[in-house]
């Protein structure tokens, strides 16, 4: 056998093997019905909530009478906060927001707050909008401690359809320095 005919014989064998592999009967041929069933079995009908935990630190930056229509009558003040934190599904994030409040410095035990609006901004710029309706407050001088169940009201990017499930946000505000801290604990679901 001469060299050119050996190359021709190898090429012919490769073409024949290639055609046999494409006949749909080879063990490497795609099995569309099995693969489609396997794929649909791997995609859950409902997305499951994932753990969501975080911490924040910040500052109460302003206390003022609420603008007309922003707060209910029994919570006439608007407290505004800014800070930063670290949380699962966010990494480092910025936080800013406000809440309606009642506070009498002569009797801090009468404090009340709620009707909040918050924005959590992830490092990539995606935002999650969060709210709570009311807080549970406890006075432990010099701290005013609070806790609330929060829920998502919207978002952008990967948080556009996120939902918070049983997320408790709790923390405190120092009544002299107005520094704040908080923790987030619950679950988040992406739809």
N, C-alpha and C positions, 0 to 999 in steps of 0.2 A: 504494500500500500504506500503510495507516495504521500508526501506531506499535505498537499492541497486536498486530496481526497479524504484524509483523516479528519481535517478541519471541517470539510463538508459533511462527513458522517456525524461528527459531534453536533454540528448546527442542526442537522436533520433530527437527531434524537432530542435535542432541546425543544424544538418546535413541536414534535410529537407529544412530549411530556406536557408542554404548556397547553396544548389543545385538550389533552385528557383531563388536566386540572380544571379547565373551564367548562367541562361538559355537565356540571351540576351534580354529578354522581361521585365526585372525589370527596375524600374525607375533609378536605379543606374548603369545600364550597360553602357559601353562607347558607344557613338554615333560617330563612326569614321568619317563619311562624314561631319557632322556638325562641329566637332572639327577641322578637317583639313581645312575647309573653314574659320572658325573663326580665326585660327592661321595665315593663309595666308593673311587674311584681316588686321591683326595687324602688319604685316611686310611691311613697305613701299617699293615700287618699287625702289625708290631712297632715299638714306640717306640725311637728311637735315643738312645743316651746323649749327653748334652750336656756341654760342657766344665765342669769344676768346679775352681776355684782359690781359694785364700784365704791369709790370714796371721792369726796370733794373737800375743798377748802376755799374759803372766800371771804367776802366782806359785805355787810349791809352798807350800801352806798348812798341811799337817800330814803327819807321818810317825809311824806307830804300828804296833804289832803288829796284824795283821789279825784281825778277829773270826772265831770258829770257823766253818769252812765257806766262808768267802769266798775264800781263796787256797790254791793248792797248797802243799805242804810246802816245796818248794825256793824259794818266793817268799813268805816269812813276813811281810813288811812291807806296809802299805797306805799309799801316797802319794796325797794328795788335792791337786787343783789347781783354781784358778779363774782366769778371764781373760776376754778379749774379743777379737773379731776382725772381719774383713770378708771376705766370700766371695761368689762368684757364687751366685745363687739364694737367698741369705740377706740380703745387705746387711750391715749391722752385726749382730753376734750375740754372745751371751754363751756362755761355755763353762765347764763344770764337770765334774769326773769324778775317777776314781781308777784306780790300777793296782797290781797286786801286784808286789812288788820284793824283791830281795836287794841289800844294799849294806853293804860293810865299809869304813868310813872309813880304815882303815889300808892298804887296798889297793883303791882305787876301780876298778881294772881288772877286778875280779871282779863288778862290778855286772851285774844282770840284771833284766828286767821283762817283764810281759805280763799277760794276763787282765784287761784294762781294761774299764771301763764309763764312757761319756761321754755328756753331753747338750749338743747345740748348740741354742740357743734364738734363733730369729730375732726381729727387732724386733716383729713382730705376734703373737708368742707361740707360733708353730708350732715344734715340736721334732723334731730328728732324733737318734735314739739310735745311738751308734757304739761299735765295739769293735775291738780287735786282740788277737791271741793272744800274740805275742811281738815284741820289738824287737831291732834290731841297734844295739849301743852302741859308741861310740868315745870314748875319753878324750882331750880336748885342753884341759888345764888353762888357765883355771879352769872350762872347760865340759865337761859330759858331753853328747855329741851322740847323738841317737837317730833311728831311722827305723823305720816299720812300715807294712804294708799294712793299711788299715782297711776295715771293712764295716759296713753299716747293720744294726741289729737291730730297728728299728721306728721309729715316729714318730707325729706328730699333724698334723692339717691337711694342707697340701699335701705334707708329707713322710711321710704315713702309709704309702704304698706305695713310697717312694723306695728305690732300690738304688744303691750306690756301685760303680763299675766301675774296677778298677785304680787306686785312689786311694792314693797314698803320702803319709803324714803324717810329716814330719821336722822336727827342731828341736833345741833344746838347753835344758839347765838349768844355771844358774850355781851352782857348788858352794859359793860363799860367801854370795851374796845370795839364792839360790833363785829368782831371776827366771827366767822361761821365755819362749821364742819358738818359733814354728813356722810351717811352710808346708804347704798342702794342694795336691795336684796330681793330677788324674785326671779322671774323668767321673761324672756322676750321671744316673740314668734314672728317670723317673716313669712308673709303670704305671697 
